Amino acid sequence: MSKYDALWEYVQTNGTQSFKLTFEEIAEISGTAIDHSFLKYKRELEEYGYQVGKISMKEQTVVFNKIKGLESD
């Protein structure tokens, strides 16, 4: 079980093609603050049909993109 499982499930149920969350929103959803380990854990998201796009340290946001060709229905 990953510390970001709640976040990955949230991303999957969002269902949109692409969307952005702030670091604060990610912490609220996952129950843990985003840290450097996020770079390692982000690969897990592919199992949910999404991938991490741009991570902006300046804006403190993360973009999530649906993987093309994968249908979650």
Long-range contacts (C-beta under 8 A, 24 or more apart in sequence): 2-41, 2-44, 3-30, 3-31, 3-32, 3-41, 4-30, 4-32, 4-38, 4-41, 4-44, 4-45, 6-30, 6-31, 8-44, 8-45, 8-47, 8-48, 8-50, 9-48, 11-45, 11-48, 11-50, 11-64, 12-48, 12-49, 12-50, 12-72, 14-64, 15-72, 16-66, 17-65, 17-66, 18-53, 18-63, 18-64, 18-65, 18-66, 19-63, 19-64, 20-61, 20-62, 20-63, 20-64, 21-61, 21-62, 21-64, 22-59, 22-60, 22-61, 23-60, 23-61, 23-62, 24-60, 26-62, 34-62
